Every structure is written in C-alpha cells, then in structure tokens.
Amino acid sequence: MIVSLKGTLVSATPLSAVLDVSGVGYEVSIPVTTAEKLPALGAEARLLTVAVYREDSHALYGFATQEERDFFKLLVEHVSGVGPKVAITILSRLSIPVLRAAILDGDVALLSKCHGIGKKTAERVVVELKDKLGAHTSGAGSAPVVDLAGGTTGHVGDGPSGPASRVGDAVKALVTLGYKLPDADKAVSKAAATLGKNASVEELVRRSLSG
C-alpha cells in the first residue's frame, strides 16, 4: 500500500497534484488546504497518501499533514454516504480545527454548508465521529508538505496566468467537486469580486466553497 510519495512536483491544480517519483508520475487528488501548501513547480514535495481501490478505479489521495489524512480516513471509513470525493470537499471547505470543533459541538448547520452534504449526512458525521476524534486526530506527526529543494511555497495561480485564467481554473475545480457549471461560475465570480484580481486559485475555491 502506498502511504506517502516524495518527488518532483510536475503539475498542480486546486484539487490534484502530479509527482514524478524516480521517473514515474503519480496523479494524486488533494484538498484545497493541501494545494495551498505545495511548493513551486519543479521543487521536491512529499504527500501523505491514501490509496482507494475499487472494481472500476484505483485512486490516490494526498494530504499535507497526518491529521488531514486521518480525518479523510475517518470520514470515508466510518460515515455512511461519505465517499472520497465528498471527504475531499469537506476538507477543502473546513480547516481541521474548524471541522473538529464542528463535530465535537454537534454543529450540523455548519457541516451542512459543505457542498454535497445534506442535514442527514451531517448528522451522521457528528454521530459517527464524535467519539473517535480523540483517538485518531491527536495532531502527532502533522508535518506539512515540504519543499526539500529549498524553494519557496507556490500556488496554483502563480506564474504567467492572469485573473481570467485563475477564475477558469477555480470554476473547473468546483465542477470537479460536483457543482453544476452555472453554479460554479456564479460562486467563483462572486468570490473574485470579493477577493480582487490578485486572488490565487486556491483562495477563489476556498471562498466559493464558503458561500
């Protein structure tokens, strides 16, 4: 089982990254919170991973910290109706401290704001995970994604791409998370108007997910 990858960051979007590991390229699905921590393209990075094997697909999911990976596994393995895609959406919408507090406080209203999560699913998240958090999310080993080449942390929106291109990338990310195209376009346009033309793709996605 693949539990981590370390290699050269070849490409990245708000929801995926490709690492070249000794000449083999691995595409990894990631939450926006991990995308924000990735180094610049061409630098070396490490992702903690979870492999999900199904009859019709094999997929890798990557995370910046051990705590993010633990939460992903808890959501997918213990909450009925929450698959990898929905778990990635939740982790993209809510930071780990906010998510943890929402579950412990039984804040169903906040959890329900995550795209693809209805009230019943939010209630299941609280019921199934409230008693498990202490044992699985202590925060130990939560080292972030590192740029071992010594470069600076980058963003998907860095480089020559302009505001229009970043908006387009953000819309594509929301569609990947399950938004209908008109809804994604509307949400990102609203986020862009609030954040301004210099907002990164990750910032646009996070703000769009926040409503």
C-alpha positions in Angstrom: 0.0 0.0 0.0 1.3 3.5 -0.9 1.3 5.6 2.3 3.5 8.5 1.1 5.1 9.9 -2.0 8.2 12.1 -2.3 9.2 13.5 -5.7 9.3 16.5 -8.0 6.1 18.4 -8.3 5.3 18.3 -12.1 1.9 20.0 -12.1 -0.8 21.1 -9.7 -4.4 22.3 -9.6 -6.5 23.2 -6.5 -7.6 19.5 -6.3 -4.8 17.5 -7.8 -1.0 17.2 -8.0 1.4 15.1 -10.1 4.6 14.0 -8.5 7.5 12.5 -10.5 9.0 9.8 -8.3 12.1 8.3 -9.9 10.7 8.7 -13.4 7.2 7.5 -12.5 4.4 10.1 -12.5 1.7 9.8 -9.8 -1.5 11.8 -10.0 -2.9 12.5 -6.5 -6.2 14.0 -5.6 -5.8 16.6 -2.9 -8.0 19.1 -0.9 -7.5 22.8 -1.4 -5.9 23.1 2.0 -3.1 20.8 0.8 -2.8 22.6 -2.6 -2.1 25.9 -0.7 0.9 24.3 0.9 2.5 22.8 -2.2 5.9 24.2 -3.2 6.6 25.8 -6.6 6.6 23.5 -9.7 9.9 21.7 -10.2 10.6 21.6 -6.4 10.5 18.4 -4.3 7.5 17.7 -2.2 6.1 15.0 0.0 2.5 13.9 0.3 1.0 11.5 2.8 -1.4 9.3 0.8 -4.4 7.0 1.0 -4.9 4.5 -1.8 -8.6 3.7 -2.6 -9.1 0.6 -4.7 -12.4 -0.1 -6.4 -13.6 -2.5 -9.1 -13.6 0.2 -11.7 -10.9 2.5 -10.5 -7.7 2.9 -8.4 -7.1 6.4 -6.9 -4.5 8.1 -4.7 -5.5 10.9 -2.3 -2.8 13.1 -0.8 -2.5 15.3 2.2 -0.1 17.9 3.7 -0.4 16.6 7.3 -1.1 13.4 9.2 -4.1 15.0 10.8 -5.7 15.7 7.4 -5.1 12.1 6.2 -6.6 10.8 9.5 -9.7 12.9 9.0 -10.1 11.7 5.4 -9.9 8.1 6.5 -12.3 8.6 9.3 -14.9 10.2 7.0 -14.6 7.6 4.3 -14.3 4.5 6.5 -16.8 5.4 9.3 -19.6 7.6 7.8 -22.2 6.1 5.6 -22.8 8.2 2.5 -19.4 9.9 2.6 -17.0 8.7 -0.2 -13.6 10.1 -1.1 -15.0 12.9 -3.3 -17.3 14.2 -0.5 -14.5 13.9 2.1 -12.2 16.0 -0.1 -14.9 18.6 -0.4 -15.3 18.7 3.4 -11.6 19.1 3.9 -11.4 21.8 1.2 -14.3 23.7 2.8 -13.3 23.5 6.5 -9.9 23.6 8.2 -9.1 20.8 10.5 -9.6 22.9 13.7 -13.0 24.1 12.5 -14.1 20.7 11.3 -13.0 19.1 14.6 -14.9 21.7 16.6 -18.0 21.4 14.5 -18.1 17.6 15.1 -17.4 17.9 18.8 -20.0 20.7 19.2 -22.6 18.9 17.0 -22.7 21.9 14.6 -24.8 20.2 12.0 -25.7 23.6 10.4 -22.0 24.3 9.6 -21.3 20.9 8.3 -24.4 21.1 6.1 -22.9 24.1 4.3 -20.3 21.8 2.6 -21.4 21.0 -1.0 -22.9 17.6 -1.3 -23.6 17.3 2.5 -27.2 17.4 3.5 -28.5 17.6 7.0 -28.8 13.8 7.4 -25.3 13.2 6.3 -24.0 16.0 8.5 -25.8 14.4 11.5 -24.2 11.0 10.6 -20.7 12.7 10.6 -21.3 14.0 14.1 -22.8 10.8 15.4 -20.1 8.5 13.9 -17.0 10.6 14.6 -17.6 12.5 17.8 -16.3 9.6 20.0 -13.5 8.8 17.6 -11.7 12.1 17.3 -9.6 11.9 20.4 -8.1 8.6 19.4 -7.4 9.4 15.8 -6.6 13.2 15.5 -4.1 14.0 18.2 -2.1 16.0 15.6 1.1 14.0 16.1 3.2 13.8 13.1 1.4 16.6 11.3 4.4 17.8 9.4 3.5 19.9 6.4 4.3 19.3 2.8 7.9 20.3 2.4 10.0 21.7 -0.4 13.3 19.9 0.1 14.9 21.8 -2.7 14.8 24.9 -0.5 12.4 26.9 -2.8 9.5 29.0 -1.7 6.0 27.7 -1.4 4.0 28.3 -4.5 0.4 28.4 -5.6 -1.6 27.1 -8.5 -2.3 30.7 -9.5 1.4 31.7 -9.6 3.2 32.3 -12.8 2.1 33.9 -16.1 -1.6 33.1 -15.8 -3.9 36.1 -15.4 -7.0 36.7 -13.4 -9.3 35.2 -16.1 -7.2 32.0 -16.2 -7.3 31.7 -12.4 -11.1 32.1 -12.4 -11.4 29.4 -15.0 -9.2 27.0 -13.0 -11.3 27.7 -9.9 -14.6 27.0 -11.8 -13.1 23.7 -13.1 -12.2 22.8 -9.5 -15.8 23.3 -8.3 -17.2 21.3 -11.2 -14.8 18.5 -10.2 -16.3 18.7 -6.7 -19.8 18.2 -8.1 -21.0 21.7 -8.8 -23.1 22.4 -11.9 -21.2 24.7 -14.3 -23.6 27.7 -13.9 -23.5 27.4 -10.1 -19.7 27.1 -10.1 -19.3 30.1 -12.4 -21.6 32.2 -10.2 -19.8 31.2 -7.0 -16.4 31.9 -8.4 -17.4 35.2 -9.9 -18.8 36.3 -6.5 -15.5 35.2 -4.8 -13.4 37.1 -7.4 -15.4 40.2 -6.8 -14.8 40.0 -3.1 -11.2 39.0 -3.1 -9.9 41.1 -6.1 -8.0 40.3 -9.2 -4.8 39.1 -7.4 -6.5 36.2 -5.6 -5.0 32.8 -6.2 -6.9 29.9 -7.5 -6.9 28.2 -4.0 -8.3 31.4 -2.4 -11.1 31.6 -5.0 -12.0 28.0 -4.4 -12.0 28.3 -0.6 -14.1 31.5 -0.7 -16.5 29.9 -3.2 -17.0 26.8 -1.0 -17.7 29.1 1.9 -20.7 30.5 0.1 
